[in-house]
């Protein structure tokens, strides 16, 4: 199972099994747009980066966030 887990940078993790899951995407080097699920732990810049979220999310990506980020994510998805 560890073969499917990649530490990208700092606390940023990518899991690629049946679904592609990103945890706190940060410093993503190119547009992957392959995330089935993105999990954000909190709103610090190195855990919640809109620029990096946009590089990994696709139209039907599920984003799991703390309630405190609801408005920010909603506004980001509207753009």
Secondary structure, DSSP 8 states (H G I E B T S, - for coil): -GGGEEEEETTEEEEESSSEEEES--S--S----EEEEE----STTT--HHHHHHHEEEEEEEE--GGGHHHHHHHHH-
